[in-house]
Amino acid sequence: MKIFVKTLSLALLVAFALVSPYFLDKRLSEKSSVKTEEKKVLVLWHADTFEGGTGSRQDFLMKTAVAFEKANPGVLVSVVKHSEKSVAKNFSEGVLPDLISFGIGINCVAEYAKPLKTGKNNVFFNSARSGGIAYFYPYAYGRYILFRSGKDGGAVVSQGNNNLPLFAAARENFTFDKALGTEESYASFVGGKYGVLLGTQRDVYRLTRRGFDFTCEPFGVFTDLVQYIAVTATDADRISLSARFADYVVSDAVQKRLPEIGLFSPAEVEADYGDEVMNSLCKTPPVAVLSGLLDAEKYSTLKLNDGENDFFAKFNEYVGY
């Protein structure tokens, strides 16, 4: 009897030794699979295309991503900086991120953008709609601002690489002496060569840090200084998750943080900029915004236009009110 029990025990031990690795491997494999499925990494490309505000928009998005990740366990958002050229090259080759943050000068996104919720009914959100469908969300904007030093001298326009301040000037029948690059125009204004500068919020921060004595006011009704976010993911699950992140970017919680980068809220969320000048400027938003859906050909037409040739026809065609 003892021999039979020992033999049976040994047989059971051998059987367990042979079978248990199968179940153990299966459990670990399933556990590993669950972890892989839970950890989803969204890729967000960011490109700076216009000057305005202060600080880093990429850092702003990274902080936003961290907050989103905390509210959505198992999700990571990787923010990658790109140039206009690298965005255009990658899109032309079919290499797309899940989301992209971009502004004027990048004209390849609309073709790949996935429809989003309607959003607010204002000129900013309207600038990213076509046929009633929202393709992007505007999440931050800048203004053209007129600065005066109180000294004699003509007027200079600050011309960035992509934005269209000459359109803003023509719309208001504003006469000026010269249009210069952003750094050169700022230096010539501070140096006393010109008594008036048509610039952006970036100049508010530059002049304030310098301790320069100036007055300023919002210029005109037009802006093209808008930062958008679009969903360009191709997988259904990633599209849904990316859209949730885009919704979060235009939420009150994130919009109230825009003073971190010195830009204003297209969603019309009030925020304290800790500065009397900036708090005053944000109270008078533009009423005309350049369409964010322009293709490269239409944008080039505007870019080459000097503010005279069929200006108002193009302005009315491409600008939403």
Buried (B, 14 or more C-beta within 10 A) or exposed (E): EEEEEEEEEEEEEEEEEEEEEEEEEEEEEEEEEEEEEEEBEBBBBBBBBBBBBBEBBBEBBBBBBEBBBEEBEEBBBEBEBBEBEBBBEBBEEEEBBBBBBBBBBBBBBBEBBBBBEEBBEBBBBBBBBEEEEBBBBBBBBBBBBBBBBEEEBEBBBBBBEBBBBBBBBBBBEBEBBBBBEBEBBBEBBBEEBBBBBBBBBBBBBBBBEEEBEBEBEBBBBBBBBBBBBBBBBEEEEBBEBBBBBBBBBBBEEBBBBBBBBBBBBBBEBEBEBEBEBBBEBBEEBBBBBBBBBBEEEBBEBBBEBEBEEEBEEBBEEBBBE
